[in-house]
Amino acid sequence: MEKELEQEWRRRAGAFYRSCMPYIGDMIRSGLPLVIFALIIIGAAYYTDFIANIPADFPAAAVGALLLTPVLYWSPMRTWLKPADIVFLMPREGAMGPYTRRSLRHTLPGGLLLSAAVLLLYWPIRAHVPQDALTGWSPALFPVLAALLALKLLAGAAAWRERQIAWPASRMLLKAVRLALTAWLIYVWLTAHPLTALLMTLPSLFLWWAASRLPARHGLPWERLIQEEERTEGRYMGFFGWFTDVPSQPSSVRSRPYFSWIAAVIPLRRRSTYTYLYSLSAARTELGGMLLRLTLIGMLCSYWLGDSVWLGGWGAAVCTLLFLVIAGLQSSALVSWHRHTVWRHVYPLPELERLRSAAVVDRFVLAVIAVLLWLSGCLPLLLDGALLPAVLAGAGMLVYVLMRPRRMLRKQLMEEEDD
């Protein structure tokens, strides 16, 4: 029976990777590898210049903890489980041990390599600030590398134990404790003597293990593993969807109270029905998360280019416009939502207001993104006296935000007439 389950694991893994191969070819043909290669070259040049100019009082240990904590904390697990497995595989739960261990062995090597790579990339920063300001200790690379790899292995086991916890509140609390302990232990290993760091690490691990024994746990958290697998496959398909058409995936919905409050200020009128629906759709679905991540990345890149006044400030101006156009391409999917839902023909909703409401929400979202991008990239230009690039970038963003909804509405009307 164990061999059958292991063969089933291999079959599912092979089927998933084979299904991704055509999309990988489309991704390569899109030119993404060249973009990544160019970013690596530019990033290496900036990183080399940054290392050469590190001040003596630079907080290298704190920066290392900030960089390494997400890498060590993140412990994914591919199980390839499907909703039907609750019926067909659950009777074999007692024999699923080799199946789950195979999943752990599948994901841990990649996590270990990523942790080692991030540490090696970070280590020149730590080497340029050799002595800690408080302890005066200069850590060596190999003891820290060994400790971090051990912590990564323990993180994989801890993440599995967290998945087993039955109550969401207890699971979230335990994950928060592990995140804080991970950051603190990384900082300790980057600043203290290895023996001292070990004496601090062992009690911390024991306390976390004792706390994890308190909540009730499932032997095999079927529903949680299935949800994680669906989210992971959805991320793969969402990424490949940037380059080619992919099979549709069920959209995930999250509360996001920091966005959803916007819908509460919309007046409760019949003609505002679709404005309310599109606002919640943009805030609570994966589109909102995608736009949020894209905006944060764009703000960071724009700030770097604006602070350095690269190419006389035109680099930051082009960067802000580029990220705004990319955000517009992503938000254009909002118009096609609620187009084929059945309740549109059941409730007396103002059908003529649907596209206009989608355009209003789209314009508001792009306006907020434009303001954030302009402040991040062009405000430093104004402070440095580069007035023309900042003003022209703002004007271009304003024209794009004002003109785009009309073009979008005309295109959508033509598509619906063709249907």
N, C-alpha and C positions, 0 to 999 in steps of 0.2 A: 504493500500500500504506500509506503514512504517513497519508493522508487516511482510509482505512478504519479504521486503529487509533485515530485521533483521534475519529472518529465513534463507535467502540465505547466509548471513554472517556466521551464525552458521554452515550451511551445508558445506560451503567451508573450514572453519577452521577445522571442524571435518575430512573432507576428506584428508586434508593435513597431519594432525597429525596421522591419521590412516595409511597413506602411509609411514610415517617415522618409524612406530613401528618395521617392520621386520629389518630395518637397525640398529635400536638401539640394537636389540638382537645380531646382528653380531658384533657391536661395543663392547658390554659387553663381548662377548666371546673372543674378540681379546686380552683381558688383559689390555685395556686402564684404567679401573677404578683402577686397582692395581698400574699402573704407576702414575696416578694422586694422589693416596693416598700416595705413596712413596715420590713424589715431595712435597706434603703438609707437610709431616713429616720433610723432609730435610729443606724445606723453613722455617718451624716454628723454627727449631733449629738455623738456621742462623739468623733469625729475632730476636730471644731472645738474642742471643749473641750480635747482633748489638745494640739492645736497651740498654743492660747493659753497653756498652762502648761508648755511644753517648757523644761527647764533649760538653762543655757548650756553645760554640759559633756556634753550628750546625745550619744551616739555615732551621729550622723546618717549618716555614711558607711558604717559597719558595718551599720546597719539597712537602708540602701539596697541594699547588696550582698546582704544576706539576702533582701530582697523581690524584687530584680530577677534574681537568678541563676536561679531556677527558670523564670522567664518566658523568658529568653534561651536557656537550655539546652534547654528542651522544644521539639522540632522534629518534630511528627507529619507523616505523609505518607499521603494517601488515594490508593490505586492501584486499588481496586475489583477486585483480582485474586482469582480463585477457584482451588481445588485443581485443577480440570480444565484450567486454563490451562497447567499444566506439560506437558500433552500437546498442546493445541491451539495455544497461542501461543508456546511455546518455540522451534519452528522459525523464528519470525519475530523472534528475539531481536536480530538485527542491525538491525532496523528499529524497535526499541522506544524509541529515543532520544527522539523527540517525545512519546511516550506518558508516559515518566517525567518529562520536563520539564514537561508539562502538569500532572502531579500536583504537582510542586514549585510551579508558579505558582498552583495552586489553594489551597495551604495557607499560602504565605508572606504574602500580604496580611493575613490574619487575625492571624498572629503579629506582624507589624509594628504593626498597630493595637493589639493587646493590650500590646505592649512600651511603645508611646508612652503609652497610657492609664495604665499602672501608674507610669511615670516622672512623668507630670503629677500624678497623685494623691499621689505621694511627695514631689514637689518642695517643697511648703510646709514640710515637716519640714526639708529641707536649707536652705531659705531662712531659717528661724528659728535655725539654727546657722551663721551665714555664714562664719566663719573656722575652718579646720581647726586643731586644737590643735597639730599637729606642724609643718605647712607654712605655716600662716597664709594659705592660698590660698582664695579664694571663687569657686567655679566658676559659670559662666554656664549657663543652661538649654539654649540652642540648640546649642553645641558638644557638650555631653553627649548631647543627644537625637540628633544626627547620628551620634555615635560608637556609641551603643547600637543604632541602627537598622542601621548597617553591621555591627556584631557579630552582630545577629540574622540578617542575610543570610548571613554567613559560617557561622553555626551551622547553617543549613539545608543548606549544602553539606557541612559537616563531618559532619552526621548521615547524609547519604547515603553518604559515604565510609565511615563506621563500619558501615553496613548491608552494605557490600560485603565486609567482612573475613570470611574463611572460618572462623577459629578463634574460639570463644566467649571464651576467656581473653584473647586479644589485643584483641578488641572491647571487653570490659568494662574492661580496663586503659586503653585509649585514651579511652573515655567518661569514666572517672574523671579522667584528665588534663585533658580538655576542661572538665569541671565545675569543677575547681580553677582552671584558667586563666580561666574565665568569671568566677568570683567575684573573683579577684584583679584582673582588668582593669576590672571595674565599680568596684571600690574605688579603683583608680588614677585613673580618669576622674572620680570624685567628690571626689578630694582634691588632685590634682596639676594643674599647668599643662597646657593641651592639647598643647603641643609635647613636654613631658616625657612625658605619657601616650602620645603617639603613638610616641615613641622606645622606650617599653617594650612597646607593643602589637605592633609589627612583628616584633621578634625572637621574641616568644612565638608568634605565628602561624606564623612560619617553622619553629620547632622542632616545633610540633605537626604541621605538614604533612610535615616530614621523618620524624617518627616514624610517621605513617600510611602511609608508603611501604614500611615494613619488612615488615608481615605480608602474607601471600598474600590476594588479593581475587578475588571473583567479578565478572564483568562486570555481571550482573543477578541479584541475590540473590532468586530466585523464592520459595523456601520462607520466607525471613524476611519478605518483603513480604506473602505470603499469611497468615502467622501474625499480623502486625500488623493486617491488615485484619479478620481474624476477631475479634481482641480488641477492635478499635474498634467493630465492629458489635455485639459482645456488650455493650459498655458502653452503647451507645445503647439496645439492647433492655432491658438491666437498669434503666436510668433510666426508660424509659417503663413498665416493669413495675410501678413504684410507683403508677401511676395507672390502668392498665388491663391486660387480658390481652394478652400478646404471644406470638409464636411462640417455642417453646423453642429455646434455644441450647445447644450442647455446653459443659458446665461446664469451666472451666480449673482445673488442679491445680498447686499450687506446694508446694515443700518446707516452707517456713516453719519452720525448726528452732527458732525461739523459741517456737513453739506446739506443734510435734509431739512434744516431749519429754514432754508430759503423758500421751500415750497409752502411753509406755514404763513408767509407774508403775502401770498397770492390771494386776492379777494375771492370769496366763495360765490362766484357768479357762474351762470350757465356757459357764457362765452369764454370763461377762463378754465373750463374743464380740461382741455387738452394742454393748456399751459401748465397746469398743476401736474398732470400725468407725465409730460415730457420733462419737467423739472425733477420729479422724483426718479424718472428713468435715468436721467443723466447723473444724478447724485448717487444712486444706490446700486447701479449695475457695474459691470466690469469697465464700461466706458469711462465712468467717473474716476476709477482707480488708474486707468491707463492715462487719462489726461492729467491727473495729479502727478504721476511719476514723470511724464513727459515735461510738464511745466517745471518741476523741481530740477530735472537735468538741464533744461534750457536756461533756467535762472543761474545755475552754477556755472555753466559754460559761458554765458553772457557776462557774468560778473568777472570771471577770469580774464576774458578778452577785453572788457571795458576797463578793468583796473590796470592792466598792462598797456592800454592804449595801443593795441596791436594794429599795425597798418594805419596809424594815424586815427584810430577810432572806427574805421570802416569795417574792421573785422567783427567788432561787437554789434554794429548796426546790421550787418548781413546775418549774423547769428540769431539775433532776436527775430528778424523777419522770417528766417528759415524755420525756426521752431514754431512760430505762429502759423505758418502755412502747413507744417506737419500736423499741428493740433487741429487745424481746420479740416484736413483730410480725414482725421480720425472722427471728429465730431459730426461729419457729414452723414455718418451712419444713423444718426438720431432721426432723420427725416423718414426713413423707411420703417421705423418702429410704429406699432399700433396700426399698421396698414391692413393687415389681414386678420385681425382679431375679431372673434364672433360678436362680442358684446357691443361693437360699434353699431350693429344692425338690430340690437335688442333694445338698448336705451336711447331715448331721444336726445342725442348729443349733436352739437353744432358741427356737422361734417365740414362745412366750408371753412371753419376756423382751425382745422387740424394742421394744415401745412403752414398757415400763418403763425400758429402757436409754436410749431417746431422751429420756425425761423427766428422767432423772438427769443426762445431759449438758447438756440445756437448762437445768436448774436451776443447775448448776455455772457455766455460761457467764454466766447472768444474775446470779448472786451475785458473780462477779468484776467484772462491769460495774457493778453497784450499789455495790460498795465503792469502786471508782475514782471514780465520779461523786460519791458522798457525800464522800469525802476532798477532792475538788477544789472542790466547791461549799459544803459545810457546815462543813468544818474552819475556813475563814476566819470563818464566822459565830460559831463557838464562841470563837475568839480575840477577836472584837469584842463578845462578850457577848450575841449573839442566840441564846439557848439554845433557845427554843420552836420556831422554824422548823427548826432543825437536827435536833432530836429527833423532831419529827413527820415530817419528810422521811425520816429513817432508819426510823421505824416503818412508814410507808407502803411504802417499798421492801422491807422485810422481809416484810410481808404479801403483796405482789405476787409476790415470788420464791417464797414457800412455797405459795401457793394456785394459781398458774398451772399447774403440771404436771398437777394433778388435772383441771382444766377441759379442758386440752389432750388428756389421755388419753381422757376421756369423748367429746369431739368426734370424735377420730380413730376410736375404736371404733364410733361410730354411722355414720361415713362408710364404714368397711370392711364393716359389716353391710349397709348399703344396696347396696354393690357386689356 
